[in-house]
């Protein structure tokens, strides 16, 4: 493309370097300047080579675009661009049309100084982007939201207008950048216009358009079909320093031909782009794979449809090659327009200009994307999503960080985000409030301490819980220490904070207590917390106040609060500690805050009943990433947002660990010979390369279901990978097995046929292919059977646990075979192992059959198997016949037969019904006998005396070995039985009742269990 | 009113209908005072227990028939309480340690040893020992079987052990070497048919020979089942004539249905469906080996000779693995293997 520019218009060539020169000094001169959303603003800070199309150009374009568009020839466009770039240094480009989101955001940020937004939740922000990360971010960042909310609520019309304007703008841009239909006369435009007007055709057109235009000028790498080698070439071309994709949001759909989804996402992130999972209004590109995971064409996917419906916002990239080409192009722009050492990453917009100019003339492979013009929409103020610029002058903090923080744009932006209360220059937030905390001014202090929140407003996430806790403590006195009223039933004397480690539970508890002006007494796992210790340590404390020896002015009696940290760690050593704690809570005169990790642990469950239950969630990675970037700023580090997010992700959203990792990174970088004061950078690529050193073991955080999915689906394009990769992937899957080695085999067993089924239905077309899949299914089940053998050895009598590793490998083998050489796809969420439920009902039936056999042993010498397979069907037939006898039920015969075999009424009517196969056999079930007949039978049966009653009783109270008489001694037995008759009947009745209950409950439980697990 | 099968069960060695050579041997054994340990094996429904019962009666007289149900509770080293049921008379004890599942070896080590040590209650000069009948010995774990070895040698003076099992290959060699093995093979179809007809005569029912042999075939040469089937047929249709069809058990019909599903379509979806059906069978306490056997027999009906060899090979392969708790894995593996083989076979057949 650049080539083309040189040829066609020499001006264009000059332009870009010029423009970049112009912009960069400017940037330095006017650091605080920036995202003025109005057109008067001076260069946007992001201008770092990426400034949006300059306003003059814009104007011109608009002029050209308006009524007489059609007349404007291609060349004109180029010229205009030239003008634009020429003017750039004089008249900094305005940012007239921020991307829709950006607009909203900056608006929202305008007044975000206010602190009170912290707890507010904003629904508006999320309205048009559901699962987009971005929206998360907004959700979590209350100030901006509250703003946008207020704004939008105040002037909905205005907002609408703005939106409209944005759209209009993008249209114009379309025209500028891409020879867009309206403007151009040449035959090529026809196609494009068709594209615009009738989106469905899009797919077909792109391939033809470039050819039609200027085939000679085609860039050598045609995105649609470069040889696979090109991939590596393209990829190797860009090192991590390229920020070509910054400000664009990408969504992937379908299976990419040459690389895995993960690799592709990495690729985008390395180049500064954002990757989200769902298509929203903010999505700039949708990268389409060759087909969906389940084998349908990509165009059937919902992502495609959604993106297709908003061509003005989202452009489509047919394959990853187009993505590479796009990156390459944007990258060249950056290179071309930015002087070599330009440290600041260059957001795309500025480059959009030359691109725009060149576009019409070049046989541009990106013509298609341009239709839905991504550059246009992103052009002006496609603000960095992280830009929390609240004030008009605030720069995007992330793009600016490389500059000396003269009028520190960063602090301004931060004031709007999380450090709501500090509007001054940046300073470590950890004010020395927490008495026991490390000295935060110490240069060697842990960052986790140094930057621990010092105010409840600084706590990341969990706003609702923090607020509830505050309210609870504040109202405590009134609720419990008020002589005039009794505490209500629902009021709790203690609170229980639960959640994973490292998300600020203890910090919250301490801060909230201080906020409520209470003295904190903390007991944690390092203290002995047995029953006696608690009594001794707390018995007096719980009703008392703190004596303060501070100066008189402050000498106010402070109430206390007791924080019981790590209550789930009260182990065997803390005898009776939990019971004592519960007791203490019931009488306490001060609030008690208990903290635990595992809310569902048996120990904590009893405690939870007497506590206000507050669950803490992990803050989202975007929130953590933002805080990490801020802190990095204070610590002289440049952290790429993508890197920060990846770091947060790899640490499992554990803030403390993120801090530790960052500090380690900083120390490491310092160790190298770096000039003092030189900033340390953390880039996504570097991070990815070294994340092994930092991340928590990722398998620890993978849920059982995800791990199972990993085992079964494998890696896409596995067969093309290098040996080393394959081995690594095996280890990964092997590790996945150990997320829950007891369950994983069952989970895989439950689900792997579905992976094969998916391929069988969707991918295998011919008979041969189907045969191959069928053979694979047989191999996979064979591997599962091998696994079963080993599993039996591991869990069977000899406990050969040393074989567990082999069992793991076999389980992976099953998954690997099921997934096939190129990776499989498991539709939907993995099912919970059905074996467990089936096995338990099998156990129940075994028990029932055992009882039956025991009863029948009186005269039958058959094994359980024989009883089940031969006797029961015969019995059923016989009794059924008798009960339904045409001359009326022959009850005497039935009863005499039952007595003969020692069977009770329940054995016949309840137990035997359990052993009836098939769904159409209802008429064979005793339960379906006419109820009148049944009750008549019951009466008659109960009027007599039966051996079986005694047998039932014997089993019911089996502790006493009652002796049961058999055939030969029937006469003797009669007496005994009569004695205990009444009692026995009661027993059997009770048993029957209990049993009936169990039966009813059983199915419900089975259903509930898997759900709960999920 | 008992079922025919129990009502007409022979009580004496002389009354047994077939395997007369075994009856003779047992009778001669019972006349000496040195009875060895015995191991009765053979398929179910062949008459093992009946012979043991008759032998015991021959040895001890009618006291053997005065039995009662007894149960014993003991605690395993892991503090788990296990209850074991047994049938006892004054001269013999019959029990089934495999009921205890994984804990069977504790039963062998505790209960059986204790019983074996004690002298018989009634001193009988002719028969100075009591008899311990251990059922389903082939289902005992290897450890439990090993636990029997020493016990069998040590207490021979007061106790004789009779092992009963279907499958002698699942009993460890050391045990087999300590016993006199007696194989009670399944009666032939003709033998069963004649028993059916004679039983019919006792009940004043005339059984047509065609029906008798049909039932005998369907029962899989299991006399117990054959008799029960005969009675079921009689209950359904008291006038037994040659038009009466032998009724099949619910689970057998289910397996036929399953086999039909498998031969009807071979695909992963079918495998999932077959899995559900297999689960259903297992839940209904049909032992996996029975399922495997019946299923294989049903499936073979649709195969030609070359395929039959393969199918049986894989059936035995997976049947041999089904010792542990997860029989479904192996059943499924067999079904999947069959599907692959059968699919290929069909393709070759029809192109």
Interface residues (C-beta under 8 A of the other chain):
Chain A: X749 X753 X754 X756 X757 X760 X761 X767 X770 X771 X773 X774 X775 X777 X778 X780 X781 X782 X784 X785 X787 X788 X789 X791 X792 X793 X795 X796 X797 X798 X834 X835 X838 X839 X841 X842 X845 X846 X849 X850 X854 X857 X858 X859 X860 X861 X862 X863 X864 X865 X866 X868 X869 X870 X871 X873 X874 X875 X877 X878 X881 X893 X896 X897 X900 X901 X915 X916 X917 X918 X921 X924 X951 X954 X958 X959 X961 X963 X964 X965 X966 X967 X968 X969
Chain B: X1 X2 X3 X6 X44 X45 X49 X50 X53 X65 X66 X67 X68 X69 X70 X71 X72 X73 X83 X85 X87 X96 X99 X102 X105 X135 X136 X141 X142 X143 X222 X224 X225 X228 X229 X231 X232 X235 X236 X247 X249 X250 X251 X253 X254 X257 X266 X267 X268 X269 X271 X272 X275 X279 X280 X281 X282 X283 X284 X285 X286 X287 X290 X318 X321 X323 X324 X325 X326 X328 X329 X330 X332 X333 X335 X336 X337 X339 X340 X341 X343 X344 X347
